[in-house]
Amino acid sequence: MKNDHLGFEVLYVHKGVVRKYRPDFLIRLTSGTMLVLEVKGQNTAEAKAKRRFLDEWCRAVNEHGGFGRWASDVSYKPGDVHDILAEHGRGEG
């Protein structure tokens, strides 16, 4: 589901400034895992910072254990999405 009206945000730091990052999509996989999917055209320094903080957020929420399982990934072109979903599907179970 598109995250434009859900308000799911992750704080990150880029060039010493704390910012809010609103990933593009939240996808509940058939296993129940929530996949946070970002769609990017370029792999900029800021995009890398966002992903580092999102990865840290996913690790923390998974370690907590009270909010289900979360994962994140990024798509650089439309054809990536099928492979990303397949990859995360293999890691579940």
C-alpha positions as CSV (number, residue, x, y, z in Angstrom):
1,M,0.0,0.0,0.0
2,K,1.2,3.5,-0.8
3,N,2.5,5.2,2.3
4,D,1.5,8.7,1.3
5,H,-1.3,9.0,3.8
6,L,-0.3,6.4,6.5
7,G,2.2,8.6,8.2
8,F,4.9,5.9,8.6
9,E,8.2,7.8,9.0
10,V,11.7,7.0,10.1
11,L,14.1,9.6,11.4
12,Y,17.5,9.8,9.8
13,V,20.6,12.1,9.9
14,H,22.1,13.5,6.7
15,K,24.9,16.1,6.8
16,G,24.3,16.6,10.5
17,V,20.6,17.4,10.1
18,V,17.8,15.2,11.5
19,R,15.2,14.6,8.9
20,K,12.0,12.5,8.4
21,Y,11.9,9.8,5.8
22,R,8.6,8.5,4.5
23,P,9.2,5.3,2.5
24,D,7.1,4.8,-0.6
25,F,5.3,1.5,0.1
26,L,4.4,-0.8,3.0
27,I,3.7,-4.3,1.8
28,R,2.3,-7.1,4.0
29,L,3.6,-10.3,2.7
30,T,1.6,-13.6,2.9
31,S,3.7,-14.6,5.9
32,G,2.7,-11.5,7.8
33,T,6.1,-9.8,7.4
34,M,5.9,-6.1,6.6
35,L,8.2,-5.1,3.7
36,V,9.1,-1.4,3.5
37,L,9.8,-0.8,-0.1
38,E,11.5,2.3,-1.5
39,V,11.6,3.2,-5.2
40,K,14.6,5.1,-6.3
41,G,16.1,6.3,-9.5
42,Q,19.5,7.0,-8.1
43,N,21.6,5.7,-5.2
44,T,22.6,9.1,-3.7
45,A,24.4,9.6,-0.4
46,E,21.1,10.8,1.2
47,A,19.3,7.7,-0.1
48,K,22.0,5.5,1.4
49,A,21.7,7.4,4.8
50,K,17.9,6.8,4.7
51,R,18.4,3.0,4.1
52,R,21.0,2.7,6.9
53,F,18.6,4.2,9.4
54,L,15.6,2.2,8.0
55,D,17.7,-1.0,8.3
56,E,18.6,-0.1,11.9
57,W,14.9,0.6,12.6
58,C,13.9,-2.8,11.2
59,R,16.6,-4.6,13.3
60,A,15.4,-2.8,16.4
61,V,11.7,-3.5,15.9
62,N,12.4,-7.2,15.0
63,E,14.6,-7.6,18.2
64,H,11.8,-6.1,20.3
65,G,9.5,-8.7,18.9
66,G,6.2,-7.0,19.7
67,F,5.4,-5.6,16.3
68,G,5.8,-8.5,14.0
69,R,8.6,-9.1,11.5
70,W,9.8,-6.2,9.3
71,A,12.1,-6.0,6.3
72,S,13.2,-3.3,3.9
73,D,14.4,-3.1,0.3
74,V,14.8,-0.7,-2.6
75,S,13.8,-1.0,-6.2
76,Y,15.7,0.9,-8.9
77,K,13.6,-0.2,-11.8
78,P,10.1,-1.7,-12.2
79,G,11.4,-5.1,-13.0
80,D,13.1,-5.3,-9.6
81,V,9.9,-5.6,-7.7
82,H,9.1,-9.2,-8.7
83,D,12.6,-10.3,-7.7
84,I,12.5,-8.3,-4.4
85,L,9.2,-10.0,-3.4
86,A,10.6,-13.4,-4.3
87,E,13.7,-12.8,-2.3
88,H,11.8,-11.8,0.8
89,G,9.4,-14.6,0.3
90,R,12.3,-17.2,0.3
91,G,13.6,-15.8,3.6
92,E,10.3,-16.4,5.4
93,G,8.8,-19.4,6.9
